[in-house]
Amino acid sequence: MQINKKRKLAWRLGIACLILGILIIQQLYYQSTHFWTNTTIDNINISHLNYQEAVKKIENQRVTPSYTINDPQNKKVLASKKFNNIPVTDYETQLKYRLTEQRNRLWWSINHSTKEFKALTLYKKSALLSAIKTDQPSLQKHLEAINASRTMPQNGKVMIQDGKVSLLSAHSGNQISVNQTVEKVSDKLLNTPNKHVEITAPLLSETWSGKTTAKKIRLLLKKQFTFRAKGHQITGQVSDLIENGTISKDGPSIDLKPAYKFIKRFNHKYTLSGAQNLTFTTVQGKQVSFSNAEGTLGWSLNTDSEAQHLIQSLLAGKNNVSAKNFNQANQTLNQKNWHKKIANSDHIEIDLTHERLYLVQNQTVAQKIRINTGSPKINIATPTGAYFIKFKIAPITMRGYEKNGEPYKSYVPQADNLTDDGIFIHSAPWVQASVFGNPSQRYNHGSNGCINVPPKDMVKLYQKTTVDEPVIIYGQG
């Protein structure tokens, strides 16, 4: 009895194993002849299909790459294109190779992931990319032609007129964003080549409304500001500097004239170079006054650069502005301290009235020289003012024009430069000895604004002077 039971159990197990084996063989056969889950070829899903079924489905569902661009306002077609000449890949060979790969991997896992397989492609991407690039210029030109008859969007613009702020409102148009449209078409075609791509063209839109800026400027014009430079400061009203101009997406365009005037006023108040009238006690104890309109001695603010910096700072919301753009920033002389500092240091004094130059060292006259300067009667007067020696040069060839307009070229053994526009203290071998120190000779024999010095005296003077040495010019030419 027990033997029969064992036989029956063995028989049943054998049948079960046989059935299981048949099922496994069937599954292995199915897995080796049908494409696994999530198998696609350019958006055509061929999962669980055999080779013949997959080929048939691909032939039925294969789509020529194409696109249509629709107008977002009325849904009309703006442009369309079919890429009929894009070559199809040898997808049948790809399918056979994929099935071979599946069979080779069955020993590892019957339900293996397809992520490790090489992607199946229906169209050659290199050919499609080339066709898209070839099409882009004509598509772009076509869309630009459409835009020519459409209204472009307008950004906002903040207007400032006589200190009052208004806003030209932004408005949208109906022009197409050409670059975005072309890029959108290209990206979709490359990502979904076996599909008709249909997109709605994005429109250009204003990118800057100006509302926030207009509100900010209205508040700004009501504020005060403080401007500082070298320990000095002036407080003013922002509306006095920002009177007229515009602010757009591209930035501000402000009339700088009020800022120029402000910087010049600051220079006139505190700096030597801006002083309208300076008083100086000469080494001989004589008090003289002179205009310093062209003087260079001491620090000063660069009018153009500092005006721009001031306006930019105010527009950025800064109420306390420190100067950044100086002329002779390393010099410390100003209207309050210059006289005492010059008197106690080595310097040069030039008396135009008597045509004399005094080299002052240790507060005494170390060298007194008869000179020849420019004549105001022919508009080339030597300018008065407080200067300094910018550089020394020996020799130099000077070029310019005579009174009659004829060009000249003069060899000068030694020269000390005072200004960027060519005022020098220099040796003048061509000037007659009787002219030096003789004011009456200036009209006919005056210089072109420079200080002419007898050659022998200039040799000694050149050796004794140094760069940055102050030069005070006063009197009447």
PyMOL commands that set and color helices and strands:
alter all, ss='L'
color gray80, all
select helices_A, chain A and resi 2-33+51-61+91-105+125-147+178-191+211-220+238-241+257-270+303-315+338-343+376-378+439-445+455-464
alter helices_A, ss='H'
color red, helices_A
select strands_A, chain A and resi 40-41+44-45+66-70+77-82+157-161+164-168+196-200+224-229+232-237+245-248+251-254+278-281+287-290+300-301+320-322+326-327+347-351+356-361+364-370+385-388+391-393+396-401+407-412+415-417+424-427+451-453+470-474
alter strands_A, ss='S'
color yellow, strands_A
deselect
rebuild
show_as cartoon
